[in-house]
């Protein structure tokens, strides 16, 4: 931080110095807003199912290992990412005895995740694209 302050002081106190501080301070944040969200928890951008407050979640670890909270069930999975391509590999599924409607929604979501072939991140939004698009929001709490 001292190096940046000294460098900005050398430029003067005009708007140019402020712009440099803004670029230096925001540069890493802007890059993180476009990278795949490893080490991040996300929530599906959807409305809860009737009679429930639960929304599907992704907890993605540093190497793509994931814990997925579906509409009712939970599962382990793996994300493999190269450039803008993504591969979702489902793992073991835990079924606590879900109602038929939520079980069907879980299977549809697993199918959509498995069919995803691409990804894009814009700020707090991760979009997985394939046969269907899925939007997840980074949890900020």
Buried (B, 14 or more C-beta within 10 A) or exposed (E): EEEEEEEBEEEEEEEEBEEBBEEEEEEEEEEEBEEBBBEBBBBBBBEEBEEEEEBBBBBBEEEBBBBBBBBBBBBBBBBEBEEEEBEBEBEEBEEEEBEEEBBEBBBEBBBBBBBBEEBBBEEBBBBBBBEEEBBBBBEEE
